[in-house]
């Protein structure tokens, strides 16, 4: 048997990037993955991207799991409630893994503007999309886990501590979900359910490749625009980090803490899809940031 065969996961925000990488990695280990997000074929979200949840679900199935695409807008409570009711009905109440990777804040963030000049509307919308959605997903996911005294909630974020990230609204959202993991872990501890935070390094996502005008085949060319891109990682790297946590029988010992893809690669021994072992922590320390 594969390590996650028979396990059920919901990946919230699975359309692209880290969410897609995590979904596929869970599928490789045999999990049934509910691939959720707003972008479906013929009905894309306002992010202006072409990736869809159906694409991701097919990749999960091709990897060896079972991908189930369910359109879910995590800012709409009725959507979220119906999703978890469906999971409970189809999986006999079972939910083993909840991954919260909902974001949608990139087009709303203006890095050059201090908070009092930044659009307040967009700043608050970042909190709605990047924090409130995570809270809503966990609110409905946790009871399914508590009923079985087992489960894992992974909060995907940017960074592993509380330092400022260059924009107040962005920073607040990313720090908030780290604390969500810590606070949920405290509440869930008596029930045997784990909650933790996980961050990738410099993520070589579909959007980032497009931003630099490169593809995965020639991604190194982007270092002419940003030298630090040389230490970037594919979504498969953080995907393997999440899957390794999900397959770890002692993951409960990690509850309440924040982890990085690079440190978990050292612990669990996985490498990136391109055969590299990117380590943003060592790289950042070497370059003084």
Backbone torsions as a table, in degrees:
resi	resn	phi	psi	omega
1	UNK	NA	147.4	172.7
2	UNK	-75.1	152.1	-174.3
3	UNK	-55.2	-32.5	-177.6
4	UNK	-110.7	16.5	177.8
5	UNK	-64.1	132.1	-177.0
6	UNK	89.0	-9.1	178.7
7	UNK	-87.3	150.9	-178.6
8	UNK	-119.5	130.7	-179.4
9	UNK	-127.1	148.4	167.4
10	UNK	-117.9	124.1	173.8
11	UNK	-109.3	111.7	-179.2
12	UNK	-90.3	116.0	-173.8
13	UNK	89.7	50.1	-172.7
14	UNK	-100.6	7.1	-173.2
15	UNK	-64.6	-39.6	-173.4
16	UNK	-156.1	-179.6	173.3
17	UNK	60.0	-141.3	-177.4
18	UNK	-59.9	-38.8	-179.3
19	UNK	-61.1	-41.2	177.2
20	UNK	-67.4	-45.1	179.4
21	UNK	-58.8	-40.8	179.3
22	UNK	-68.3	-42.6	179.7
23	UNK	-58.1	-46.5	-178.8
24	UNK	-65.3	-42.1	-179.6
25	UNK	-63.4	-39.2	176.4
26	UNK	-64.7	-40.1	177.8
27	UNK	-62.5	-40.0	179.1
28	UNK	-59.2	-30.6	179.1
29	UNK	-90.9	7.4	171.6
30	UNK	98.6	5.0	-175.6
31	UNK	-74.5	153.4	165.6
32	UNK	-87.9	122.4	-172.9
33	UNK	-120.3	119.8	171.0
34	UNK	-82.8	109.7	-175.6
35	UNK	-92.1	110.4	-170.7
36	UNK	-124.4	148.7	-179.8
37	UNK	168.9	-173.5	-174.5
38	UNK	-95.8	-24.1	-172.9
39	UNK	-88.1	113.7	176.4
40	UNK	-121.2	164.6	178.9
41	UNK	-63.1	121.5	-178.1
42	UNK	88.5	-3.5	-179.3
43	UNK	-150.6	73.9	-177.5
44	UNK	-78.4	157.6	179.6
45	UNK	-81.2	179.1	-179.6
46	UNK	-78.0	4.5	177.1
47	UNK	-72.0	-18.1	178.1
48	UNK	73.5	25.9	-180.0
49	UNK	-107.9	156.6	-176.7
50	UNK	-92.2	-14.7	-177.5
51	UNK	-68.0	147.4	179.9
52	UNK	-131.3	163.2	177.7
53	UNK	-68.7	-28.6	176.7
54	UNK	-64.1	-39.7	176.7
55	UNK	-58.6	-48.3	-178.5
56	UNK	-63.7	-43.3	-179.9
57	UNK	-59.6	-39.9	178.8
58	UNK	-65.9	-37.1	177.3
59	UNK	-66.9	-35.9	176.2
60	UNK	-62.5	-47.3	-179.8
61	UNK	-64.4	-41.7	178.8
62	UNK	-63.5	-28.9	-179.2
63	UNK	-77.0	-14.8	178.8
64	UNK	121.5	0.5	176.9
65	UNK	-105.2	-154.8	175.8
66	UNK	-130.4	111.4	-179.8
67	UNK	-95.6	129.5	-179.9
68	UNK	-125.1	111.2	-178.4
69	UNK	-85.3	127.1	177.0
70	UNK	-134.7	114.9	178.8
71	UNK	-66.4	125.4	-178.0
72	UNK	-142.8	124.4	172.1
73	UNK	-98.6	108.4	-173.8
74	UNK	-75.5	0.1	171.1
75	UNK	-91.0	-4.1	-179.2
76	UNK	-112.6	110.1	-173.3
77	UNK	-59.7	-37.6	-179.0
78	UNK	-63.1	-37.8	175.1
79	UNK	-58.9	-45.9	-176.1
80	UNK	-67.5	-45.7	179.3
81	UNK	-58.4	-44.7	-178.8
82	UNK	-65.8	-35.5	178.0
83	UNK	-59.5	-49.7	-175.5
84	UNK	-74.0	-27.6	171.6
85	UNK	-64.5	-40.1	178.1
86	UNK	-65.6	-45.1	178.6
87	UNK	-58.9	-46.6	-179.8
88	UNK	-60.4	-41.6	-178.4
89	UNK	-69.4	-44.3	-175.6
90	UNK	-77.9	-23.9	-174.9
91	UNK	-116.1	23.0	178.8
92	UNK	53.6	40.3	176.3
93	UNK	81.5	4.3	-173.8
94	UNK	-91.3	131.3	168.7
95	UNK	-146.0	116.9	-176.1
96	UNK	-99.2	-34.5	-171.7
97	UNK	-135.8	127.6	174.8
98	UNK	-121.2	120.9	177.9
99	UNK	-113.7	121.0	-179.8
100	UNK	-103.4	100.8	-178.8
101	UNK	-124.7	23.8	179.0
102	UNK	-70.6	136.8	-179.5
103	UNK	-141.6	-95.2	-179.8
104	UNK	74.2	18.1	-177.0
105	UNK	-99.4	-8.2	-176.0
106	UNK	-59.0	-47.9	-179.0
107	UNK	-71.0	-8.6	-178.7
108	UNK	-96.6	-11.0	-173.4
109	UNK	-97.7	124.5	174.9
110	UNK	-111.6	108.0	-170.6
111	UNK	-70.3	-24.2	-174.8
112	UNK	-89.2	-0.8	-175.8
113	UNK	-108.8	128.7	172.8
114	UNK	-67.0	162.9	-169.0
115	UNK	-59.8	-31.7	-177.3
116	UNK	-79.4	-11.8	175.3
117	UNK	-103.2	-20.4	179.1
118	UNK	-66.7	150.7	175.3
119	UNK	-59.3	119.3	178.2
120	UNK	-65.7	-40.1	178.9
121	UNK	-56.3	-48.3	-179.4
122	UNK	-68.3	-35.4	177.8
123	UNK	-62.3	-42.8	178.2
124	UNK	-71.5	-32.9	177.7
125	UNK	-66.4	-32.9	174.5
126	UNK	-59.2	-41.8	179.2
127	UNK	-66.2	-38.9	179.9
128	UNK	-64.1	-45.4	-176.9
129	UNK	-76.9	-36.2	-171.4
130	UNK	-100.0	-11.7	-178.9
131	UNK	-125.8	-54.2	-177.7
132	UNK	-58.5	-36.9	179.2
133	UNK	-63.5	-40.0	178.4
134	UNK	-64.0	-40.9	179.9
135	UNK	-64.0	-41.8	-178.1
136	UNK	-67.4	-42.1	178.9
137	UNK	-60.5	-46.5	-178.5
138	UNK	-68.7	-33.6	178.7
139	UNK	-56.7	-41.7	-178.1
140	UNK	-89.2	-23.8	179.5
141	UNK	-78.8	-39.5	-172.5
142	UNK	-57.2	-43.4	-179.3
143	UNK	-59.3	-32.6	177.9
144	UNK	-65.9	-35.5	179.0
145	UNK	-76.2	-42.6	179.9
146	UNK	-59.5	-36.6	-179.5
147	UNK	-61.9	-25.2	-179.0
148	UNK	-109.1	1.4	-179.4
149	UNK	55.1	39.5	179.4
150	UNK	-164.3	151.5	177.1
151	UNK	150.2	164.3	-177.3
152	UNK	-137.7	125.8	173.7
153	UNK	-111.5	123.9	179.9
154	UNK	-113.5	121.6	176.1
155	UNK	-96.2	115.1	177.8
156	UNK	-87.9	132.5	-175.1
157	UNK	-142.9	-167.3	174.8
158	UNK	-125.9	111.2	-176.5
159	UNK	95.2	167.9	-174.6
160	UNK	-125.8	5.7	-178.7
161	UNK	-140.3	-165.2	-172.8
162	UNK	-104.9	15.0	-179.1
163	UNK	-68.8	157.3	179.5
164	UNK	-66.7	138.5	-174.9
165	UNK	-110.7	16.6	172.1
166	UNK	100.2	-11.1	175.5
167	UNK	-151.8	127.7	-173.2
168	UNK	-56.7	-46.2	-173.1
169	UNK	-71.3	-40.6	174.8
170	UNK	-63.1	-48.8	-177.8
171	UNK	-59.8	-44.6	-179.4
172	UNK	-59.8	-42.1	-179.6
173	UNK	-65.5	-45.1	-175.9
174	UNK	-71.1	-36.2	175.9
175	UNK	-70.0	-37.7	-177.0
176	UNK	-59.4	-40.8	-177.2
177	UNK	-74.3	-22.8	171.5
178	UNK	-65.0	-44.0	178.8
179	UNK	-70.4	-31.7	174.2
180	UNK	-55.4	-45.6	179.6
181	UNK	-61.7	-43.5	-179.6
182	UNK	-64.3	-44.6	-178.1
183	UNK	-70.8	-41.2	177.6
184	UNK	-63.5	-38.0	179.4
185	UNK	-59.5	-39.5	179.4
186	UNK	-64.1	-44.1	-179.9
187	UNK	-69.9	-33.2	-174.1
188	UNK	-88.3	-13.1	-175.3
189	UNK	-53.6	-44.6	-179.6
190	UNK	-65.6	-13.7	-176.1
191	UNK	-104.8	4.1	176.6
192	UNK	74.2	18.7	-179.1
193	UNK	-105.6	136.8	-176.7
194	UNK	-98.1	140.3	171.2
195	UNK	-135.2	133.6	-179.7
196	UNK	-153.0	167.5	178.9
197	UNK	-111.2	150.2	-178.7
198	UNK	-142.2	133.0	178.0
199	UNK	-124.1	140.6	167.7
200	UNK	-82.8	173.2	171.5
201	UNK	-86.8	-136.6	177.7
202	UNK	-73.5	101.2	-169.7
203	UNK	-80.4	124.3	178.1
204	UNK	-89.7	65.7	-177.1
205	UNK	-78.1	172.0	176.7
206	UNK	-58.4	-43.1	-178.6
207	UNK	-67.4	-37.5	-179.9
208	UNK	-69.0	-39.0	175.7
209	UNK	-60.5	-43.4	178.4
210	UNK	-64.5	-38.8	179.9
211	UNK	-57.9	-40.5	-179.2
212	UNK	-89.4	-5.1	178.6
213	UNK	71.4	33.2	179.4
214	UNK	-126.8	175.0	174.0
215	UNK	-120.3	175.9	177.9
216	UNK	-63.0	-29.0	-178.5
217	UNK	-69.3	-33.0	-178.0
218	UNK	-125.2	31.4	-173.4
219	UNK	-57.5	-28.0	-179.1
220	UNK	-63.1	-21.7	177.8
221	UNK	-61.5	-24.3	-178.8
222	UNK	-69.7	-15.1	178.9
223	UNK	-66.9	-15.2	174.4
224	UNK	-69.3	-22.8	177.2
225	UNK	-96.4	-35.0	178.8
226	UNK	-144.7	106.6	-175.4
227	UNK	-61.1	-26.2	-176.6
228	UNK	-74.8	-11.3	178.4
229	UNK	-64.6	-15.3	179.2
230	UNK	-63.1	-23.1	179.9
231	UNK	-102.2	17.4	-179.7
232	UNK	-70.3	163.8	-179.0
233	UNK	-132.9	151.7	178.2
234	UNK	-80.2	162.8	175.3
235	UNK	-59.8	-21.2	178.5
236	UNK	-65.6	-26.3	-177.2
237	UNK	-69.3	-52.7	176.3
238	UNK	-67.3	-27.0	174.7
239	UNK	-60.1	-46.1	178.6
240	UNK	-66.5	-32.9	176.4
241	UNK	-61.5	-47.2	-179.9
242	UNK	-64.8	-42.8	-179.4
243	UNK	-65.9	-36.6	177.8
244	UNK	-64.6	-40.5	176.1
245	UNK	-62.5	-44.5	-177.6
246	UNK	-64.4	-30.5	-178.4
247	UNK	-90.5	-5.8	-177.8
248	UNK	-79.7	115.5	-178.9
249	UNK	-66.1	-14.2	-179.3
250	UNK	-112.0	25.2	-176.6
251	UNK	-63.7	-23.3	-179.9
252	UNK	-57.1	-28.7	179.1
253	UNK	-65.9	-17.5	-179.8
254	UNK	-94.4	0.7	-174.0
255	UNK	-59.9	136.7	176.0
256	UNK	89.3	-4.2	-175.7
257	UNK	-106.2	167.2	177.5
258	UNK	-110.1	135.6	-175.9
259	UNK	-126.8	161.2	179.5
260	UNK	-119.6	153.1	178.7
261	UNK	-61.0	-39.5	-175.2
262	UNK	-70.6	-40.4	177.3
263	UNK	-68.2	-37.8	178.8
264	UNK	-69.4	-28.3	175.4
265	UNK	-66.1	-35.8	175.1
266	UNK	-65.7	-41.6	-176.7
267	UNK	-72.1	-45.0	-173.6
268	UNK	-97.8	-12.0	173.5
269	UNK	79.6	26.3	177.6
270	UNK	-96.2	161.1	176.8
271	UNK	-124.6	170.1	-177.8
272	UNK	-77.4	167.7	-176.6
273	UNK	-62.4	-25.3	-179.8
274	UNK	-92.4	8.5	178.1
275	UNK	86.9	-1.3	-180.0
276	UNK	-89.0	169.0	174.3
277	UNK	-127.5	73.2	-178.3
278	UNK	-64.1	141.0	-178.9
279	UNK	-136.8	87.2	-175.6
280	UNK	-60.7	-31.2	-179.6
281	UNK	-62.2	-51.3	178.9
282	UNK	-65.1	-39.6	-179.0
283	UNK	-63.1	-46.2	-179.4
284	UNK	-63.5	-40.9	179.3
285	UNK	-64.1	-39.9	179.8
286	UNK	-63.8	-35.6	-176.4
287	UNK	-97.1	3.9	172.4
288	UNK	73.8	35.4	174.9
289	UNK	-144.1	NA	NA
